[in-house]
Amino acid sequence: MKNFEYRNGTKIIFGRGMENQVGSESARYAKKVLLHHSGSSSVRSGLIDRVKESLKNAGVDWVELTGVLPNPRLSLVKEGIEIARKENCGLILAVGGGSVIDSAKAIAVGAVNDGDLWDFFEKKRTTDKALPIGTIVTIPAAGSESSTSCVITNEDGPWKRGMTLQCNRPAFSILNPELTYSIPPYHTACGIADMMAHIMERYFTREPNVELTDELCEGTLRTIIRNARKIFSGGENNYDARAEIMWAGAIAHNGFLDTGRTGDWASHALDHELSALFDIAHGAGLAVIFPAWMRYNLKVCKSCKEDSLQTLSRFARFAAKVWGVDGAFYDLEQAALEGIQRLENFFCSIGMPVKLSQTNIDLTRIPEMAKRVVYFGPIGNFRKLDEKDAEAIYRLAAE
Amino acid sequence: MKNFEYRNGTKIIFGRGMENQVGSESARYAKKVLLHHSGSSSVRSGLIDRVKESLKNAGVDWVELTGVLPNPRLSLVKEGIEIARKENCGLILAVGGGSVIDSAKAIAVGAVNDGDLWDFFEKKRTTDKALPIGTIVTIPAAGSESSTSCVITNEDGPWKRGMTLQCNRPAFSILNPELTYSIPPYHTACGIADMMAHIMERYFTREPNVELTDELCEGTLRTIIRNARKIFSGGENNYDARAEIMWAGAIAHNGFLDTGRTGDWASHALDHELSALFDIAHGAGLAVIFPAWMRYNLKVCKSCKEDSLQTLSRFARFAAKVWGVDGAFYDLEQAALEGIQRLENFFCSIGMPVKLSQTNIDLTRIPEMAKRVVYFGPIGNFRKLDEKDAEAIYRLAAE
């Protein structure tokens, strides 16, 4: 187990009707908030009206910025920074999914840090200053509601890059599973693939002796899988299934499941290129990339005995503990492959693509994506991947 | 799943050599600290000298209060409050196990709240004000390093009572598994029983649909059991086993494992009477009480069909998931009993008592303990227990 520091002060307010506390919570931080949302579904559902009512009742004023898109854009973030500064907002209040929350986080950092915001995404500098952030989560997926991370697309490239800072953690996040009943099945599935990927990125580590976090990762994955099946067999309005998924989505990415270990994160990087160039939903991209990343690892580990043992045993454990593959392990590779197959079958069963051919990706651009993904150097920690590896994984995903 | 709020801002600083950061961490909060410890083992090991060195290097002054005993006493807490006020301490720094940390928490509350401190323990009033607390944990057990709770013995009764407040959460806690190598086996075992009890108190709930927290509880218990076996078969200085136990001990009681559910806590109350009257170690008392509490539940649930189904299925699940009892459940009661037996066998294997006859308890005082334990009304949530129930459990523990 590695040395680590862990602190997560986000106040989670979870359950039925909890969004009505948004006014009183916001009032702890600010007299005026920047209310940030997509301007579409949360308006239609009446949620934004209820948020405004709650703010009004608590004596909190607001200024609104709408129009956040999936893969949120830097241009809108810059607009938000202008408004937050001009209107002297004391809190950025995000109502929506990961895109809205990530956009709010970037605004919160930009509002109190001069200079080029993109520097933080290119890791040229760092900061511990940001406006406080509040969230009402409407799509359980990104886990951004209590995470340190934030991913923004800079249209100039386009580049999709992350900014990981302690000050990105929201001050409070309100999670009401009822708000997720109306999410279209495709987006529910994208969210599930996203949160599973967050756990799997952490799970695939070379760090030995991380038993507790292994157990917590496996238990959270099993819970997601079981409850996803409930939702996708007629349980759209099953409060408890939605609640398990929603809480699991937050835990998947709040840093708790990777204390003492180093995660991989190559699949996220590989997906970022898909979504930067083709605007594919993050979860759908991960459902395609992750199994291909696993198959590639199984293939290339064979040239080294120690690598082979580490890779096969971890992948076989994943198969046994998460997917119930027979744990006798007479043949580690067989068990590992069966685990990957069950992961793909599960993604298919909830309507996710598992091959690039099921998406709008132009396969002729694979070499370009492979070149872009290693722009800052090799990616991944379980296995360091260069341009050639990245291209091979994209090609496996295309097969 | 019940609605819930969860916030835990304690900064965990975990790993080898981390105690040397105590000076710089303390300096964030105070120019002068009250350094609180037992005055025995942490002095002998040289830890206190290193702490002082680190404080000195960071320009932090200190005043010392030693002499904390197991089942920490209100009289010493009052002394600490006097000193903290007189010396204008800005942080209470606890170096030790749960007793020292609990004593520090009570001092931190008392230092900034006028009136009778015991009122908070008798739940006559509450507060959100306390001095910040820092800890260096030397015994993984109580989980007090990131919990909201604090248990103190008032010698006037004697009464042993808890005070649960958000402001009891330490600002930072330093956990170095190496510091636990030298704990005597009996105290290591007491700590393990204590952290297991913290999880089991949460696990035994009537709240349906708490799958994620069930999984997390079971995974944490399995990790504790496996690593305890490593430590007790020659692995006293096994860093990774000590690290798993230490991190599990913090997680067991930081509130994360009972989001959305109501725990039981009758066994803790029953043990408090043992330790108030006979000064028995908390973990040892719990090792005796918990199996008896389980057997009593199995016995009395039979009079009601619904109670019987709920009790048997939860106890059988505990047996299957935590202890590997065959999950076929042809006979739920048989499975449940086998789980209790394995829990007792485990406690025996690490040198814990499982019967009152193995302790210094005077059995003739059972009626008195039963009367005292329900002083504030019935105890427990999985099953409400009155004086008669409490007496029956003490008697089962004596058999």
Interface residues (C-beta under 8 A of the other chain):
Chain A: M1 K2 N3 F4 E5 Y6 R7 N8 G9 T10 K11 I12 I13 F14 G15 R16 M18 P208 N209 E211 L212 E215 L216 E218 G219 T220 R222 T223 R226 N227 Y239 D240 A243 E244 W247 A248 I251 F256 T259 G260
Chain B: M1 K2 N3 F4 E5 Y6 R7 N8 G9 T10 K11 I12 I13 F14 G15 R16 M18 P208 N209 E211 L212 E215 L216 E218 G219 T220 R222 T223 R226 N227 Y239 D240 A243 E244 W247 A248 I251 F256 T259 G260
